[in-house]
Amino acid sequence: MTPPSEVAMTTGSTLVQAAPLTAFLLIICVTLLLCLLLGVTSDGVEDLYVAGQSVRPWANALALTGDLVSVLILLSTVGLVAASGYDGIVAGVSTAVALGVLLVLARPLRTTGRFTLGDTLAARFSGGGVRVAATVVTLGCSLPLAIVQLTSAGEATAALIGVDEAGAAQICTIFIGAMMVCAAALTGMRGNTMLQAIKTVVVFGWMGLLVLLVMARAGWSPDVLLTGAADHSVAPHGYYAPGVRLAAGLTGRLNLVSLQISIILGLAVVPHMVMRVKAAESGTSARRSVFLAIVMAVPFCLMSVILGLGASAYGGRPAGGGFAVQSAGPLLMLAQAMGAQWGGGLVVALTVSAVFLTSLTVVAALTLSSSSALVHDLYAQRRQRGNVSAEAEVRAMSWVTPALGALAVVLSVAAQAWNIQFMAQFAVTTAASTVLPALVYALFWTRCTRAGILWCIYVGLGTSVVFLVFGTSVSGAPGALFPTSDFAWFPLQSSGLVSVPAAFVAGWVASRRTSRGTTAGQWGAASAVMPSAHADGTTTRRA
């Protein structure tokens, strides 16, 4: 007969292991309820796409911060700091700096065009080709990001709830994807804004608690934490020097610079961030929203760095000796180490909840921006030339959004066994090489022409694709997609150092060689009477 003490210990252990799974199921139920409560209540496209352009600065700032704080950024920052020290700290700081680019663009971006990136470019440049290019870029940025986010979230959730059977990650990915489809299809921009705001508060509270536990473990001494992180790393003597992950020498330095260019210039102008800015009440409100988001992003980056240091110092190290960047390993091991000393399964349960909410809201926003580009830019404006009622456009969104979300889920499940982290680099680099140059030229350079915008977008996209395929992220490196093959002739992991200047140069040359487009005065008059849609489908002109 089993002694009562052993029975009690077994029961307690079972309860601790069940806590993360219970938290996961509870969050699913609460999220479903919120999706129903925050569902779209209007048939107007303006409410669906940009929440009626009525989101106040604080709410929009929380949502912008939520868009920035994706599960990919969360896992990769913690993992990079734990694995490579200096290189990870620089990447974490770049996340907050990226919002500075959006701060410059916020006011003119909000006041030019209606809903999407295509609207912003079409406000100045006529022709359906501009909307097609904007849609291609939107899908090229959003779909890879959604796939990587779902894949990473599925793996992280399965690991955090303690399920390691075959197919567990795929099942978690399907669950998260199904919830994402519900969130994107039912809530629209207004509901997604509220979900993002709730997620931001929850994630910041969880990170703050975990940071307190890490600092308490270090005796509230930063020196102890920094020393412990270096001593338990794979490179104790070079942990706080550049080159641990990206190699030393000229190639390593260029790799670091190229990666920072992609993050800083691309992270804040991915299409769903552009749509979030357009949800603000006015240009001034949009700028204030981004400023407040920067204020919120700084402590997030600081806490991510502390958690990465804590993962290196106290989280332990896998049997292979190194962390897999952008995996749940460092965060999971840290949560388990802190839970073993304080709170038991509660710390892991909170981590499960934070990772799930983070993945759900960001992927829903990505799906919403992609479906908006397909329905609004291609179907309503390009094919039907704007002769589509608001009700018909909303109905089209109700079909396209679930279909696009289902496609992302299927691709994520199929890619579960592959190392597809290069797709995240591609998405951010593509945004830096296409969206940013196009917005800068369209909003600030009066001599830019339609040909210049198209050349800018397609040269930036083409160079990003070519240098990615023939770079070390796809082949020729241990962490590449095809590690046993080597057809890489481009030495860098990220092509931002080359593709961003190439896009700007292509746009400038094409504009100079073609006839001058809309003049500054004509553009100002056109944007001053930009049509604004109401919930009933009618439009008015804004002065």
N, C-alpha and C positions, 0 to 999 in steps of 0.2 A: 504493500500500500504506500502511495506517495505521501511523504510528510506534508503537513499543512503549509509549512514555510516555502517548500518548493512549488506547491500549487499557487501560492500567492505571488511568488516571483514570476512564474510562467504567465499568470493572468495579467500581472502588471506589464510584462514585456509585450504581450499581445495587444493590450490597450495602447501602449506607446506606438507600436507598429501600425495600429489601425487609425491613429490620429491623422496622419497625412491623407489617407484615403477618404476618411470622413470629411476632412476639410475640402478635398477636391470635389466630392459629390455635393457638399453644401454650397460651394461656390457656383457649381453648375445650376443648381435650383434657383439660387438668388439671381444669377445672371439672366436666366430665362424669365423670371418675374420682372426684372428691370426692363428687358427687351419689350415685354408686353406693355408695361406701364409707360415707357418712353417711346412707343411706336409713333410713326408719322400720323398726325391727325388732320393733315391738310392735303388737298390734291394739287397744290401749287408746286411747281418745279423749284422755285426759289427756296421754299421751306425744305425741300428734299435735299438740294445740293448744298446750300450755304446757310441753312437754319434761318431763312428770311433776312439774312444780314443784320441780325439783331443781337448777337452774342456780345455780352459786356466784356470789358478788358480782363477782369480777374478770371472769369470763367474761360475765356478764350486762351488766356495764359496757361491755366491749368491743363487745358486740352492740348495746346502746343507742346507743353512739357511732356504730356503723356504720349504724344506722337513721337517725340524725340527719344523718350525712354522706352525703347522696344526691348523685347527679350533678347534680340541679337546684340544690341549695345550693352545690355546688362551683363549677359554671360561673357561676351568677348572682352569687355573692360576688366571684369574681375579675373577672367582667365589669363588675359595678357599680362596684367600686373603680377599675378601669382607666378606665371611662367617666365617672364622676361624683365620684370622690374621697370627699368627706365623706359623701354619701348612702350610698355603698357601704360605707364603714367602719362607719357606724351600723347598717346592715343585718347586717353580719358579726358585730358585737358582740351584736346581738339574738339570733342563733342560739344562742349559749352561754347567754344570760340565760333563754331559753325553758325550759331544763331546770330552772331554779329553780321554775317552776310545778309540774312533775312531782315535784320533791322534796317539796313540801307534800302532794301527793296520794298519794305512793307507798305509805305504810304502810296506810292504810284501803283503798286501791284493791286491794292485794294480798290483804287479808283478807276482802274483800266480794265474793261471787260466785265463780264457778268459772273460766271461760275468757274470755268475750267481754264487750264493752261491754253487750250485752243481759243477760248474766248479772248484771253488777254492778247494773244498774237493777232487774232483776226480783227481786233478793235482798230488796228492800224494797217494791216496788210490784207488785202482782199484776195479771194480765190480759195477754193477748197483744198488746194495742196498744203496750205499752212495748217489747216485743221487735221489733215491726214498725218502730217509730220508730227504734230503735237500728240496725236493719239498713239502713234508708233512709239514715241518717247515715253509717254505715260505707261503704256503696257510694258515697254522694255525695262523701266525702272520698277514698277509696282509688282508685276508678276514674279520676277526672280526673288524680290524681297519677301513676298508672301510665302513662296515655297520654302525659302530658307528659314523664315520665322516659324512656320508650321512644323517643319522637320525638327528644328532645334527645340521647340516647345514640347513636341511629342516625346522626344528623347529625355528632356529634362523632367517632364512630369512623371514619366514612367520610372525614372531613377529616384525621384524625390518621394514617390509614394511606395517605393520599395518593391516594385514588380519588375522582375528581370527575366520572365519567361519569353520565349520566342514570340514575336509579334506584338509584344506589349506596347512598344513605342508606336507602332502603326495604329493600334487601337486608340491610344491616347491622341494621336494626330487626327484621327477621324472624329473623335469626340470634340476636340478643340475646333476642328474645321466646321463641324455641324453647328456649334454654338456661334462661330464666326459668321456663318451664312445667315443665321437668325438675326444676329446683331446688325449686320449690314443691310439685310432686306427689310427689317421691321422698323429700325430706328431712324435711318436717314442721318443727316448731319447734326440735327438738333439732339437726337437721342445719343448719337455717338459722342457728341461734346460732353454730355452729362456722364456717360460711361467713362470717358477719358479723365474727366475731373475726379470722379470717385476713385478710379484706378490710381491716379497720381497721389492722392491723399493716402491710400492704402499702402502703396509701394514705398512712399517716403516714410511712413510710420514704421513699416517692417524694416527698412534699411536702417533707420535711426536706432531701433531696438537692437539689431544685430551689431551695429557699430559700437553701441554701449557695452554689449557683451564682450566684443573683441578688446576694447580698451580696458575693461575690467580685468580680463584675462592677462593683459599686459601690465597690470598694476597702474593704469592711467598714465603710463610713461611712453611718449612717442618714441624715445630712444630704444626702449626695450622692443617695441613692435618693429621698428625699422631694422634693428640688429637681428631679431629672430627671423624676419622674412628673408633677409640675405643669407643667414646661416643655413636655413633649410631649403634654399633654392638650388637649382642645378648649377648655378655659377656664382658661388658665394663672393668671390673677389671682383666679379664684374657685374653684379646685379644692378647697381645704380649707374652703370655706364651704358652708352648706346651700343647696339649690335648683338645682344644676346639672342634675339629672335631673327633679326633681319641680316645677320652676318656683319662682320667688320669690313673695313676698307671702303673704297669708293663706291662699289656696288651697294653695300649696306647703307651708306649715307644717302645715296640717291633713292634707294628703296624707301627709306624713312621719309624723305622729303616728298616723294611722289605719293605715298600713302597719306601724308598730312594734307597735301593739296586736294586729294580726292575727298577726304573727310570734311575738311573745313569748307570747301566750295560746293560740295554736293549734298551733304547730309541734310541741310536745312531747306533745300529747294526741290526735294523729291515731290512729285505731284500732289500727294495728299497734304503736305505742309502748305503748298500753294493754295489749295482749296480752303484750308483752315484759316488762312489770312483773309480770304474773301468773305468769311462768315462774320467778320467784325462789323461794327456799326458804321464806321467811317474810316478814312485814311488815318486820322489822328488816333482813333481807337485801335486800329491795327498796329500802328507803331508802338503804342503803349503796351499792347498785348505781348508783342515780341520782347520788349524791354523787360516786362515782368517775368516772361518765360526765361530770359537769361538769368535773372536773379534767382529763379527756382532751379535752373539747370546747374548752377555753380555748386551748391551743396550736394546735388546728386552725383556730380563727377567726383567731388571730394570723398563722399561716402563710398563710391565704387572703388576708388583707389585704396581706401582703408580696408575694405572687405577683401580686396585682392591681396594686400599685404597680410591680412589675417589668415587668408587661405593658405598662403605660403608658410606662415609661421606656425599655425596651429591646426591646419586642416589635414596635415599628413600628405603623403605622396603616393600615387598609384604604383603598382608593382613594376610597371615599365620604366618608372623613374621620371616621367614628365607628364605635364598636363596637356590635354588636347584643348587648344584654344577654341572658344565658342561652344564648348560642351558644358554639361551641367556639373562635371566633376569637381572643380574647385569650390563652387558655391555649395554643392551638396555636402562635400566633406567638411566644409566650414560650419554649415548648419548642424550637421551631426555632432561635430566636436563641441560646439556651443551648447547644443541640446543635452549632451551627456553631462555637462556641468550645471546648466541652468535650464529648467523648464521641460526637460525630457522631449517628448514628441511634439510639444507645442511649437518650438522653434522651426522644426521641419514642416509642420502643418502650415504655419504662416508663410514659409518659403514657397510651398506648393501653391497657396492662394495667390501670392504675388506674381509668380511666374505665369500662372494660368490667366490672370486678369491682364497682365502685360501683353501676352501673346494675342489674346482674344481681341482687345480693343484696337491694337495697331493693325492686325491683319484685316479687321473689319473696315478700318479707315482706308487701307490699301485697296481692298475690294471695291469700296464705294467710289474711290477716285478712278479706278480702271473702268468700272461699268458706266460712270458718268461720261468719260471720254468716248466710249463706244456709242452710247445712246445719244448724248447731247451733241457731240461734235460730228460723229459720222452719220448717225441716223437722222436726227432732227435737223441739223444745220447743213451737213454736206449733201446727203441724199435727197432730203425733202425740202432743202433750201429754206428752212425755218417755218414751213407751212404745216406745223404739227401742233395740235392743241396741247395744253398743259396736262390734261387728263391722259391723252395718248402717250405722252412722254413718260409720265409716272407709271403707266401700265407697262411700257417697254422696260423700264428700270426694274419693275417687280419680277420680270422674267430673266433679264440679263444678269442681274446681281447674283441670284442663286446659281445660275449656270456657270458664271465665271468663278464663283466660290467653289463649286463642286469640282471644276477643272483644276483649281489650285490644290485642293485636297487630294485628288487622284494623283497628280504629279508629285506631291509631297510624299505620299505613301510609296509611290514607285521609286522615289529617290532616297528612301530611308537608308538603304545599304551603301550609298555612295557618299563620297566626300564632296559636297556641293557648296562648301563655304566660299568658294571663289565667286559664286553668283552674287553674294552680298557685295564684294568688292566691285563686281561689274555694275551692279545697280547704282551704287554711290558714284562711281567714276563716270557712268553714263549721265547721271544728273549733273555732275560738275562740268561735263564736256558738251552737253546739249542744252539743258534747261537754263543754266546760269548764263551762258553767252547769249542765248536767244532773248532772255529777259533783259539783260543789260543793254543790248542793242535796241530792242523794241521800246524800252521805257526811257532810255537816256540819249540815244544817238539819233538825231533827226535825219541824218543822211543815209541811214540804213534802208535798204530796199527789200522787197519780197524775195528776190533771188539771194540776197545776202543772208536772210534768215534761213532759207532752205539749205543753202550750202553750209551754213554754220551748224545746223542740226545734223545733217546727214554726214558731214565730215567728222564731227565729234562722235557720232554713233559708230561710224565705220572704223575709225581708228581705235575706239574702245574695244570693239569686237575683235579686230585683227590682232591687236597687241595682247588681248586676253587669251585668245586661242593659242597664240605662239609664245606665250609667256610662261613663267615658272609656276603659275597657279594651276595650270592644266596639265603640264608634263615636266619631267626633268627634276622633280624635287620630292622628298619623302611625303610631304603633306599635300601633294597635287592630286588632281582628279585621276590621272593615270601615272602613278608613281614609277611604274616599271618601264614606261616609254619616255622617250626624250626627243621631241621635235620642237623644242623651244629655242628660238633665236633672239627673242626679246628678253633681256636679263632681269627685268623688274617684275614684281608681283602686281603692282598697280601701274596703270598707264597714264595717270593724271598728269604727270610731269610733261608728257608729250601731247596727249589728246586735248587737254584744255587749251594750250596755246594754239594748237592746230585749228581748233574750232573758231577761236577768235580771229585768227589770220584769214581763214577761209571766208568768214562772214564779211570781214573788212575788204578783202580783195574783190569778192563778188559784188559788193555794194558799190565799190569804186568803178567797176567795169560795166555796170548796168546803169540805165537811166535813173535819175533821182526819183525816189518815191514820194510819199506824202510829205509835204512841208511841215515845218513846226507849227505854223498857224493853222493849217488844215487839220492836223492831228489834234491840236488843242480844242478846236471847234467840234471835232467829231467826238472826242471823249467827254466833252461837256454836256452832250445830249445823248449819252449812252442810254439805251432803253433798259428799263428795269421791269421784270415780270412780277405780277401780283399773284396771289393764290388762285384767283379765278381765271388766270390765263391772260388777262389784259396787260398792256404795257403802258408805262408812262416814261417821259424823258426827264432825266435829272439834270438840274442846272448845276 
